[in-house]
Amino acid sequence: MYLIVTRAFPPELGGMQSLMWGLSKELSKNFMIKVFADYIEGHRDFDEHASFSIERVGGIKFLRKIRKAQLINEVLKEKKIDGIISDHWKSLELLKTDKKKYCLIHGKEINYPKGSRLNNRILKVLNNVEKVIANSNYTKNLAIEIGLNEEKIVVINPGVGQNEKLDKKSVENIESLLRIKSPRLITVSRFDKRKNHEKVIMAIRNLKQIYPDIVYICIGYGDEEKNIKKLVKELNLDSQVMFFKNISENLKNALVAKSNIFVMPSIKYKTSVEGFGIAYVEAAQYGVPSLGGKDGGASDAIVHEKTGLICDGSNLDDIYSSLNSMIENKKYDELGKNAKEYVLKFQWKKIIEEYKKILK
């Protein structure tokens, strides 16, 4: 049996949650597993439909970490456990076992200066695991820079399931909503500094001079939402920028599928960095190419000038010229076709084989 220890798990939404759900589901087809996850409202209905055991742990963050570790340590005493797979180094910090441990790393959670207190804690945990699984080559190199032994690290990109069949009614609604809007740009992410919505909106101000019917669709929520909406008003872009949040999965998928370019030219902000960017892959499943940023692991998800473009997210001119080059002569159609073919390499049935090699 393998134990999967995670702080991010459905029914909560997000890239990490999707990753840990997909990994758990695929591993359960080959191994006996038990998941230890954080408590979240409405989890019971979700957990009942899982084909494996899920134990939820609630309480405030610090006490939850201690309580979860206590429960896992008890299971380790009682049952034959082959190994432990964790989504975060902190989830392994309090475990007392000589069982094989595997830790996923994603980028920002290990991005602390070498020699700092947090860096020392990270290295103490990660140097004591069987394998560290980096979500991209960028994250692998970041781990080496902070002092991790390169021999411990293997790169396995996050997997995606088969994209959901589009809901006909949702597609009709979106086609009606966007019927005169073109080209169509979209971002699905939290509103935070790293995602770089601000510079995209500033680029839209210039692009609308050439493409007066351009539209930029923003799906998400977050700390920067108020500032981003304020910027849209200041630049008089209310007709070009549309905001959505708390929408159904069917509506979100239809919005992505009916867009021309997925835009997320992420930047490094303080210690926060885009380790991979599963959203690029999810857009590619619908034949939508992406514009990603050079700071982070986007280049593992986007093949520059084949399935999209990589730009300097801190440079407004680069964002503008990259978008313009994708829009000109509808180059996004060719890039999108390539992206839909390339994305097959990220299907879980292929990605899980890389995990099986490590575990066996």
C-alpha positions, 0 to 999 in steps of 0.5 A: 500500500502507498500513502498519499499525503496532500494539502490540496485535493478536490472538491477544492478547485485548482491545478494542484488539486487536479494533479493530486486527484489525477495521480491518486486515481491513476495509481489506484489502478495499479496499487492499493492506496490511501489518501490523507487530505485536508478537510474541505466543505462538501468533501463527503459527496466527493469522497463517496465516489472515489475508488480508494480510501480518503481520510480528511483532517481538519483544524487550523493549519498548524494543528492540522499538520500535527494531527495528520502526521500523528494519524499517518505515523499510527498507520505506519505502525499498523500496516504494511506500507510500501511508501509515502507520496507527498505533494509538499515537503511540509507534509513529510516534515513530522513523519517518523519512518524509514519507509521510502518517501517521494516528494513532488516539488512545484517551484515556489514552495522551495524558492528560498535563499540558500542558507536561510532557515526555510531552505535548511528545513526544505533540504533536511526533508528532501535529502531524506527522500527516495526521489524528488519529483519535479514538475518541470526542468525549471523546477529541477534546476531551481532545486539544484540551485538551492542545494538539493542533490541532483541525483535525487531529482526526476522530472515528471510533468503533471498529467491531464485526463481526457478533456471533457466533451463540450456541453452543447448548451454551454457552447451555444451560450458562449457563441451567442455571447461572443458572436461579434468578438474576435480575436478572443484571448483568455486566462484561467487563473487566480488573480495574483501578481505572478499571473501578470494580468495587468500587462496583458490588459495594457497590451490589449489597450494597444491591440484594440487599435488594430483589432477593435473587436478584440476580447480578453476573457478572465476567469478566476478570483484572487487578491488582485481582482479589485486592482485589475478591474480598476485598471480596466476602467482606467484604460477604458477597456470595459468593452474588451475585458470580460470577467467570470468567476464561480462558473460551471465547469461546462461554461469554463470549458466552452469559454476556453474552447471558443477562444483563440489564444490562452494568455498567461505570460507569468513572471517571478514575483518575490519567491512566487514562480510558475513551476509548470502551468497545467492551464497551458496544457488544458487549453491545448486539449481544445486546440488553443495555443498559449502565450507563456512567460520565460520565468518559470516552467512554461517551456515544458508545456509550450513549444516555442513557435510550434504550440505557442510562444514564450515571451518576457512577461516583464516586458510589455512590448514583448507581450504585445508583439507576441500576441500580435504575431499570433493574431496576424493571419490567424497564426493561432489556428496553426499553433492550436492544431500543433498544440492539440497533437503535442498535448497527448504526451501529457495524458495520465495514461502516459505520465503514470508510467513514469511514476510506476518506474520509480515506485517499482 
